[in-house]
């Protein structure tokens, strides 16, 4: 959240990755772009390496290999609720509970279709490997009157804490969790309304790679709240049914905040913690409402260092990337094609309440507006929070010009400075290409 009247005071001492004096002459000005690019690559490499080291160092222990016919390792096979609908849920949950007791390890799923009716709770120091040919499908029926199917497949929370209230806060929850696809692997939401594939909150050191997420209906493939050091790479996110507001992201960056009513898991303390150090790279997004973004914000809580790199985004109904209360994001090397069938006014990237973004070297095709920046205020839940405004240095604006638009309507960045005012006090900043 950036308050308009307090803009300078709030951020005078903040580190500005883009800060540059464009009046300086000579050597630094000549090689400025190279310095910035090399520095950005160096920081990204260090961050990725540190996350990989942290995850691999912790996620050791026993390896349990599972097939579609594996029985639970506890007594749950004797439950009256164990049936053809719930058998895979009970089996995987029993091993995850075992891994929690053992302090971590690896769960390896062999080729086959696993129907998951209810939530699988994943504890710290666990790697789940999905071997070639694994299909995880969201089950809609529990086959019992004792409970209904849940609205999530994975929650990064220990089973022993899943029924407790407020046990996690900040980034002190489960950590060092990997979900790795090897070969052709899918998580199919089966168009289950409001269901979420992966819920993470108060987590650290998370890695999700090599998985195709498909068939979303009004939920999210990944709900990411209050998490630090997260990598999502080499994944595909595709296909949806329209939600009521037609604004559901494949990857939603949110805060656990009862006021905004976007996250629902009572093991969270609902402390409004934002995400920090998130890298989403080399992924494919297609046939969705939105690919990545935020649609509600918490006051003064900014998602920091979100990097969206080298992704391919095609056929979004709404603005492909929605930034709302983000600090120093990097959005670089992405290709965004066909936003809303080139509906007038829709954007490849829509920005509100950002601090010094680095947005460059992206290719936008068949989209009305490449980038729009404007103040925003929550509508409905969370509307008690103040309007959010952006603070963008001249250096970051200059960097932002380095994006390319093909087959668009506005070949400039539209930057509105007043809330609900889109003509007066609005800059139109030309793209360089």
VENGI-V173171 format. One record per backbone hydrogen bond with DSSP energy under -1.0 kcal/mol. NH is the residue of the N-H (numbers start at 1). CO is the residue of the C=O. E is the energy in kcal/mol with one decimal. If there is no record, write none. Layout:
BEGIN
nh co e
NH CO E
NH CO E
END
This chain:
BEGIN
nh co e
7 4 -1.0
10 6 -2.7
11 7 -1.1
19 16 -1.1
24 21 -1.5
30 26 -2.0
31 27 -2.0
35 31 -2.2
36 32 -2.6
37 33 -2.7
38 34 -2.7
39 35 -2.6
40 36 -2.5
41 37 -2.5
42 38 -2.5
43 39 -2.5
44 40 -2.4
45 41 -2.6
46 42 -2.4
47 43 -2.5
48 44 -2.7
49 45 -2.6
50 46 -2.4
51 47 -2.2
52 48 -2.6
53 49 -2.5
54 50 -2.4
55 51 -2.5
56 52 -2.8
57 53 -2.3
58 54 -1.2
59 55 -2.8
60 58 -2.5
64 106 -3.0
66 108 -3.6
70 67 -1.3
78 75 -2.0
79 76 -1.5
82 79 -1.4
87 83 -1.7
90 86 -2.8
91 87 -2.1
92 88 -2.5
93 89 -2.5
94 90 -2.1
95 91 -1.6
96 92 -2.2
97 93 -2.5
98 94 -1.7
99 95 -2.4
100 96 -1.9
101 97 -2.0
102 98 -1.7
104 99 -2.4
105 125 -2.2
106 62 -3.2
107 127 -2.7
108 64 -3.1
109 129 -3.0
110 66 -2.9
112 133 -1.3
114 135 -3.2
116 137 -2.9
120 153 -3.2
122 155 -2.8
125 175 -2.5
127 105 -2.2
128 178 -2.9
129 107 -2.6
130 180 -3.2
131 109 -2.4
133 184 -2.7
134 131 -1.9
135 112 -2.7
136 186 -2.9
137 114 -2.7
138 188 -2.8
139 116 -2.7
150 117 -1.6
153 196 -1.6
154 197 -2.5
155 120 -2.3
156 199 -2.6
157 155 -2.0
161 158 -1.5
164 161 -1.5
166 266 -3.0
168 267 -2.0
172 169 -2.6
173 202 -2.5
176 204 -2.0
177 205 -1.6
178 126 -2.2
179 207 -2.7
180 128 -2.7
181 209 -2.8
182 130 -2.9
186 134 -2.0
187 212 -2.9
188 136 -3.5
189 214 -2.8
191 215 -2.2
192 189 -1.9
194 217 -2.7
195 192 -2.0
196 151 -2.1
197 220 -1.6
198 221 -1.8
199 154 -2.3
200 223 -2.7
204 174 -1.1
205 228 -1.9
206 229 -2.3
207 177 -2.1
208 231 -2.5
209 179 -2.0
210 233 -1.3
212 185 -2.2
213 236 -3.7
214 187 -2.2
215 238 -1.7
216 239 -2.3
221 250 -1.1
222 250 -2.4
223 198 -3.1
224 252 -2.9
225 200 -2.2
228 203 -2.5
229 276 -2.1
230 277 -2.4
231 206 -2.7
232 279 -2.8
233 208 -2.1
234 281 -1.5
236 211 -2.1
237 284 -3.0
238 213 -2.4
239 286 -1.7
241 216 -2.1
250 290 -1.4
251 291 -2.2
252 222 -2.6
253 293 -2.3
254 224 -2.6
257 255 -1.3
261 257 -1.5
268 265 -2.1
269 168 -1.5
272 256 -2.3
276 227 -2.4
277 304 -2.3
278 305 -1.7
279 230 -2.8
280 307 -3.1
281 232 -2.3
282 309 -1.8
284 235 -2.4
285 312 -3.1
286 237 -2.4
287 314 -1.7
288 315 -1.4
290 248 -1.2
291 320 -2.0
292 320 -1.4
293 251 -1.9
294 322 -1.8
301 298 -1.8
303 325 -2.4
304 275 -2.4
305 327 -2.4
307 278 -3.6
308 330 -3.0
309 280 -2.3
310 332 -2.2
312 283 -2.5
313 335 -3.3
314 285 -2.9
315 337 -2.2
316 338 -1.2
317 288 -2.1
318 289 -2.6
320 347 -1.1
321 348 -1.9
322 292 -1.9
323 350 -3.1
325 352 -1.9
327 303 -3.3
328 355 -3.3
330 306 -2.4
331 358 -2.8
332 308 -2.0
333 360 -1.2
335 311 -2.5
336 363 -2.9
337 313 -3.0
338 365 -2.5
339 366 -1.3
340 316 -4.0
342 339 -1.2
343 340 -1.0
346 343 -1.8
348 369 -1.9
349 370 -1.6
350 321 -2.6
351 372 -2.8
352 323 -1.4
355 326 -1.9
356 391 -2.6
358 329 -2.8
360 331 -1.8
361 402 -3.8
363 334 -2.7
364 404 -3.2
365 336 -2.9
366 406 -2.2
369 346 -2.3
372 349 -2.1
373 414 -3.1
374 351 -2.7
376 388 -1.6
383 380 -1.9
385 382 -1.7
388 376 -2.9
389 2 -1.2
391 354 -2.8
397 393 -2.0
398 394 -2.4
399 395 -2.2
400 396 -2.1
402 399 -1.8
403 401 -1.9
404 362 -2.7
406 364 -2.8
409 368 -1.9
410 368 -2.3
413 429 -3.4
414 371 -2.1
415 427 -2.7
416 373 -3.0
417 425 -2.0
421 418 -1.5
427 415 -2.8
429 413 -2.7
431 411 -1.7
432 401 -2.5
END
